[in-house]
């Protein structure tokens, strides 16, 4: 049975960029690297969508990038809210117990100097 080859994003990007620079055709690249024609066509689509660690070129690629960034913003917002609640809870616990807490946060320090 034949073993499955895997290619790095850098290699895929290089193959596709040679096609876009018109120094080679898909068929020529297929023969040169012994890679199926349809696989290079798929890499070309992935390149246009920005899936090969490159900036997207098509509207669909930009939409995918925007969706990824929106998910990241949502996750960071949830993390921020969780940390705020934890800090508030720690501060409330410190006030109610009258003991000094070990929690040190830039949010609880008073700023020194600078514009106000």
Backbone torsions as a table, in degrees:
resi	resn	phi	psi	omega
1	UNK	NA	142.0	-177.2
2	UNK	-79.0	137.7	178.1
3	UNK	-81.3	148.1	-178.2
4	UNK	-83.8	129.4	178.4
5	UNK	-89.0	152.1	173.7
6	UNK	-128.6	147.4	-175.8
7	UNK	-123.8	141.6	179.2
8	UNK	-73.9	157.3	176.9
9	UNK	-61.3	-33.9	178.8
10	UNK	-62.5	-43.4	178.6
11	UNK	-65.0	-46.3	179.8
12	UNK	-58.9	-44.7	-179.5
13	UNK	-61.9	-41.9	-179.6
14	UNK	-62.9	-43.6	179.8
15	UNK	-61.8	-46.0	-177.7
16	UNK	-69.1	-39.5	-179.3
17	UNK	-65.7	-30.8	174.7
18	UNK	-65.2	-35.3	177.6
19	UNK	-68.0	-44.9	-179.6
20	UNK	-66.8	-30.7	179.2
21	UNK	-78.8	-1.0	177.9
22	UNK	63.6	21.6	174.2
23	UNK	-86.6	-9.7	178.8
24	UNK	-155.8	157.6	175.2
25	UNK	-102.1	169.9	178.1
26	UNK	-61.9	-42.3	179.3
27	UNK	-62.1	-41.5	179.7
28	UNK	-65.8	-41.6	178.4
29	UNK	-65.3	-38.1	179.0
30	UNK	-60.8	-45.3	179.5
31	UNK	-71.5	-40.5	-176.9
32	UNK	-60.8	-44.1	-175.7
33	UNK	-102.6	2.9	-178.4
34	UNK	55.0	52.3	-179.4
35	UNK	-122.9	142.5	-179.5
36	UNK	-60.7	140.0	-179.7
37	UNK	-53.9	-48.2	-177.4
38	UNK	-64.0	-30.0	178.0
39	UNK	-66.1	-41.6	177.9
40	UNK	-67.0	-36.1	176.0
41	UNK	-61.3	-41.6	178.3
42	UNK	-64.8	-41.0	177.6
43	UNK	-62.1	-38.3	179.6
44	UNK	-63.1	-42.4	177.9
45	UNK	-65.0	-43.3	178.0
46	UNK	-61.6	-38.5	178.1
47	UNK	-62.2	-46.8	-179.5
48	UNK	-63.1	-31.0	179.1
49	UNK	-85.5	-2.7	178.3
50	UNK	78.3	26.8	-177.3
51	UNK	-94.3	2.5	-179.9
52	UNK	-110.9	43.5	-179.0
53	UNK	56.9	39.3	177.5
54	UNK	-132.7	169.1	176.4
55	UNK	-73.6	138.8	179.5
56	UNK	-64.6	154.8	-179.5
57	UNK	-113.5	-29.8	-176.3
58	UNK	-100.7	165.7	176.4
59	UNK	-61.1	-39.7	178.8
60	UNK	-62.2	-37.5	178.1
61	UNK	-65.3	-41.7	178.1
62	UNK	-66.6	-38.3	178.2
63	UNK	-63.0	-41.3	177.9
64	UNK	-63.3	-41.2	178.7
65	UNK	-64.9	-42.0	178.5
66	UNK	-62.6	-44.1	178.6
67	UNK	-61.3	-41.1	178.6
68	UNK	-62.7	-44.6	-179.9
69	UNK	-66.8	-37.4	177.4
70	UNK	-64.1	-40.0	176.3
71	UNK	-62.5	-41.0	-179.9
72	UNK	-64.5	-42.5	178.2
73	UNK	-62.4	-42.3	178.1
74	UNK	-60.8	-44.1	179.7
75	UNK	-64.9	-43.3	179.3
76	UNK	-65.1	-35.9	177.2
77	UNK	-64.7	-43.3	178.3
78	UNK	-64.1	-41.3	178.1
79	UNK	-61.8	-42.8	-179.4
80	UNK	-62.5	-45.1	179.7
81	UNK	-63.8	-39.7	178.3
82	UNK	-62.9	-43.4	179.3
83	UNK	-66.0	-37.0	177.1
84	UNK	-62.0	-45.1	179.7
85	UNK	-63.7	-40.8	179.8
86	UNK	-65.0	-41.9	179.1
87	UNK	-65.8	-42.7	178.8
88	UNK	-63.1	-43.0	179.1
89	UNK	-63.5	-41.7	179.4
90	UNK	-65.4	-40.3	179.3
91	UNK	-66.8	-39.9	178.0
92	UNK	-64.6	-40.6	179.0
93	UNK	-64.2	-39.6	179.2
94	UNK	-64.4	-43.2	-179.4
95	UNK	-66.8	-41.5	-176.4
96	UNK	-72.5	-33.1	-178.2
97	UNK	-88.5	-19.0	179.8
98	UNK	75.5	5.4	179.5
99	UNK	-98.4	153.3	178.1
100	UNK	-78.0	132.5	-179.0
101	UNK	-89.4	155.9	178.2
102	UNK	-85.3	-6.9	-176.8
103	UNK	-74.8	126.1	177.3
104	UNK	-120.5	127.6	-177.1
105	UNK	-139.4	142.8	175.7
106	UNK	-64.0	-20.7	179.9
107	UNK	-73.2	-25.9	-176.6
108	UNK	-94.7	-12.0	179.6
109	UNK	-81.4	146.7	176.1
110	UNK	-87.6	136.4	-178.0
111	UNK	-69.9	147.1	178.0
112	UNK	-115.2	126.3	176.8
113	UNK	68.8	-169.5	178.0
114	UNK	82.7	177.1	-179.6
115	UNK	-75.2	145.9	178.1
116	UNK	-121.9	NA	NA
